[in-house]
Amino acid sequence: MKLNIAICEDEQNQVEFIKRAASLWTKTRGYLPVFSEFPSAEAFLFEYGGKRNIDILLLDIEMAGMNGIELAKKIREDNTRVQIIFVTGYPDFMAEGFEVAALHYLIKPVKKEKLFAVLDRAAEKLKGSSRFVLLPVGKETVRIYVEDIRYAESDGHYILLHVGKETYRLRMTVSEIEKALGQGFFRSGRSFIVGLRYVIRITKTSVYLEGGIEVPLGKGLYDEMNQALVRYLREQ
């Protein structure tokens, strides 16, 4: 299993220690690592904007400019999959970490055994959230992680697939995309499919998703939609 591991830290000695320890961890666990290093949150965002395939992010909190908490909030706007592990010299930020679904806090100086245990947890979580689909976008085939898909809607002979802040235009039917997405989604009408992980409220006529999104709910589907959501939540 390949793992893309990013280290965002402005202390070079910490970067070198974490990378050495994480390399040893991947070797003992049989993972194929791809490491990337960033000296600041701004440097991370510059590259992240065009490449969103990072699996694990070891993120310092106290950095010049944008701090780690602010960076994590930006990442979580359209990525729930990446496992964020904060590295800090102070435990005072722990409450804020819950807002960005941080996996864990590592207090400096980081102990190798503790890092190994947290990376084990991150890898287990990734195994349960790594399902993706290969879909035709224009003349390309794009890999899209299923859990990042908020909803899909019909647009003539095309499908608009809303993934985080991005929208992909696919030449597919609603039935074809419904089959491709599989479990974790509900067809709320003739033209819409919603990701159940993003549903926050259901009325007789609408489904409300995270981010202030309202999707129409077909007549007579209210009970079925509720049952699908309950089943999904029980399985998580």
N, C-alpha and C positions, 0 to 999 in steps of 0.2 A: 504494500500500500504506500503510495507516494503522499508525503505531507509537505505542504508549503508552510514554513514557519517563519514568521516575521518578528524581528526584535526592534522595537522602537525605544531607544535609550540614548541619552546624551553623555553618559559616562563610558568611555571606551573600555576601561577595565571590566566594567559590568557586562558590556556586550561580549567581550572575549570569553569571560567566565560562563555566561549563559549559553553561548554558542557551543563551547567545548562540552559542557554538561549535557545539553540537548542532543548533541551529536552522539555522545556515548549512549544516551537513552534510546535514540533511534536504532543504533547498532544492536543493542541488547534486545530490543523488541522486534527487530526485523523490518523496520520501516525505511523507506527511501526518502531522505530529507532534501528539500530545496530551501536554502536559507536566504533571507534578504534582511538587510540592516538599514536602519534609518536613524539619523541623529536628532530628528525633531518630528513633531506631529505634522508640521507643514510639509516636510520632505515626504513623509508617508502619504499624505493626501495627494500630493502631486503625482505620484506613481499609481496610487490606488484608484484614481479616477479612471484610468484606462485598463486596469487589471484587478479583478475582484475575486481572485481564486485563492486567497490566503485562508488557510485552515486554522492556524493557531497564531495568536498575536500576544507576545510578551511585551507588555506596555508599561513604561515608566510613567509615574503620575507627575512628579515634579520636574518639569522641563521649561526652559525659557520659551516665551511666546505662548502658543496654545498648549495647555496641559493635557495629561492623559485622559482625564475625565471628559473634557470637551471633545477630544478626538473620538473617544468611544461613543459619545452621543451622536456624532455625525455618522459614524460607521453604522450604528443601529437604525438609522433612518431607512436603510434599505438592505440590511444584511443581518439576519438573525442567526446565521449558521456559524460564522467565525467564532472560535472559542477565545475569549479575551481573558488573559491572566495579567492582573496588575502586579507591578513590582514597585515597591515603595519603601521609604525609610520611616514612614509614619502610618499608624493605623487609623488616623482620624478621618480618612476618606471612605471608610468601609460602607457607611450608610449610602453614599452616593453611588457606590458600585452596584447596588441592587437595581438602580434605575436603568442600568445598561446591561443587565443580566451577565455580570462578570462571573466567570467560573470560580475564581479564587484570588486571594491576595497573597503575595509572597513578600515577606518583610526582609529588607536588606540587613545584614549580608545574607544572601540566599543560600540555603543549604541544599546540596546536591540531592540528598534523599527526599527532601520535601518537594523539590522541583520534579523529580521522577514520579512521585505519587500524583502530583497535579497533572502532569502530562499524560499519565495513564488515564485519568478521568476525562481529559480532553479528547483523547483518542477514542474512548468508548462512546462519548457523546457524538462524535463525528460519524462513527459507524452507523448510528441510528438516524443520522440526518443527511446522509450522503447520496440519497436517491436523486438521480437527474434524468432529464429527457434530452434527446437530440432532436432538434426541430429545425425545419428549413426556414431561414430568414434571408430573403432575397436569393442570391446565388451562393450563400454559405449555409453550412450546417452548424448550429450554435448549441453548446451544452448549457442547459439551464437547470439549476437546482430547484427541485419541485417545491421545497418549503419556502422559497422566495417568491413564488407566484401568488399574487393577491387575488386576481380574477381575470377572466377572459370574456370578451364580448364579440359578437358577430358584427362585421362591417362589410356588408355586401358579400362578395366571394372571398373575403379575407377574415382573419381573426386578429383582434388586437389583444395581445397578451401583456398584462401589466405586471411587471417584475420589479419590485422596489420602486425606484423613481423612473425606470425605463419602461418603454412600451415597444414591443416587437410586433411587426405586421407579418402575419403568416398566411400563405394561401392554403387554408384548410377550412373544413366545415366545423360547426359546433360539435357534431357527433364525433368527428375524427379527433379533435383536441380533447374531448371528454374521455375518450378511450385511452389516449396517450398519457393523460395525467393520472388516471387510476384513482386509488383511494385517497381520502383527504379532501375531496372536492364534492361540490353539490351543484347540480344544474338547477338554478333558481328560476328558469324560464326558457323560452325558446332561444333566446339570444345571449344568455349569461351563464357562466360557471364561476362559483366563488370558492376560494380557499378557506376551508373551515377553521384553520388556525388563526385567521384574521377576523373572524366574526365576533362582534361585540354586542350586537342587539338585533333582534328580529321582530318585525311587526307583521301585520296581515298583508301589507303591500310592499315592504322593503326589507332588505338586509343591509345592515350597517357594518362596515369594516373599519379596522384601524386606519387612521389617517384622514378621517372625515369623509370616507367614501360611502355613497348610498347606491345600492344596486336594486333594481326592481325584483319583486318576488311574485311569481305567477299565481294566479287565482287557484285556491285549493291546495297550495303547497306549504302552507304555514306549519301544519302538524308534522308533515314529512321532513321539513327542514329542521325543526326542533329535534326530532328523533335522530336525524343524521348527526347533528351537532353533539347531542348527548353521547351517542356511540363513539364519536371521534374523541371526545374529552376523556371518556373512560379508558380508551386504549392508550392514552399518552402516559 
